[in-house]
Amino acid sequence: DGDRAYVINTATTVVDILDIGTDGSLELRRRVDLGAYGAGGNSVAGHDGTIAVALDGEVKTDPGTVVLLDRDGEVVTTVEAGAVPDMVTFTPDGKHLLVANEGEPSDDYTVDPEGSVTVVEVTPLLARAKGPSRAGARGIVRTATFHDVAIPDGVRVFGPGATPAQDLEPEYIAVAPDSRTAY
């Protein structure tokens, strides 16, 4: 994001903020521990001074959290995401934050959360985080699910007894340059 790089190690909840020199050199500016907000980190993205970090829940099948930071690493607000928020990205215009919630099952498939995509309206969320708002959170954070997705014949649903909504596990999101469509 500009002259800074934000790096997360997926084995930790630590985000390193690196200054990028004009010669391309990197210098550690700050290390931010987000352990109070979740387990291992999965993804980090930045847009115009707002940094989003996706963290697993303490139990991987529980909902995860997206922590929004300012460019200096101070926590601005958090958003609940689905289980295993595997990737976080901003739309090119910065109006929306998208989270691919993988919904990965437990190793023995006794718990198999649904995959989903969390869609966050960034501007109202940040405005609400800065002070009291009468608008509340309604409409700011939505979740797209796969409940009514038709699965063509021949597509294998892997999990024992799993529904397509449980078996579809989004990992990545690509956004069209006009910010209107995500894949």
C-alpha positions, -999 to +999 in steps of 0.1 A: +000+000+000+020+029-013+055+030+002+047+002+027+044-035+025+022-055+050+033-091+055+017-119+074+031-153+083+003-179+082+017-197+112+013-166+134-011-136+139+017-111+134+017-085+107+050-069+098+049-034+084+078-027+061+089+006+047+099+003+011+129+025+002+133+042-031+160+017-040+135-012-032+151-020+002+128-031+030+130-019+066+109-033+095+088-004+108+066-022+132+054-057+142+017-059+151+005-089+171-032-096+164-034-127+185-063-112+206-085-113+175-081-149+163-057-177+155-034-180+125-035-153+098-044-162+063-043-130+042-036-093+042-046-066+017-043-028+017-061+000-001-054+037+004-042+034+040-067+008+052-052-026+058-074-058+062-061-089+079-080-122+078-076-145+109-090-179+116-112-185+146-096-202+176-112-234+164-108-235+126-144-244+119-156-214+139-162-180+123-130-160+116-123-123+119-111-096+096-092-069+115-089-035+098-058-014+106-047+021+097-015+024+078+005+025+110-009-007+124-035+006+148-067-014+150-096+005+136-124-021+137-131-058+132-157-078+112-168-113+117-163-135+087-171-171+079-150-201+089-114-200+075-114-166+059-088-177+033-083-145+013-092-108+017-091-083-011-104-048-018-122-039-049-101-016-071-123+014-063-119+006-025-156+007-018-159-030-009-138-055+010-143-092-001-135-122+020-133-158+007-145-179+036-133-214+028-154-232+054-129-261+056-142-290+076-126-306+107-102-334+099-128-360+108-157-342+091-178-340+122-180-303+117-183-290+081-191-253+079-204-238+047-182-218+024-192-182+017-181-148+007-183-118+031-189-085+014-181-053+035-190-018+026-158-001+036-167+036+039-197+032+061-179+007+083-149+030+088-172+060+095-191+039+121-158+029+137-147+065+141-177+075+163-213+069+172-236+062+143-273+060+141-272+038+110-259+007+128-243-022+110-273-032+089-262-036+053-226-028+059-216-065+062-233-091+041-226-128+034-231-145+001-238-182+005-241-211-019-274-224-006-293-221-040-264-229-063-273-255-088-246-282-091-244-298-125-247-336-128-213-353-125-198-327-101-185-346-071-196-334-036-168-348-015-177-345+022-196-374+037-233-362+038-222-327+028-244-303+010-230-283-020-230-252+003-207-271+027-185-286-001-179-254-021-149-238-004-138-205-019-101-199-017-094-168-038-113-138-053-105-120-085-123-086-090-129-070-124-111-037-130-144-018-129-151-032-093-185-044-104-180-081-105-160-106-084-151-142-093 
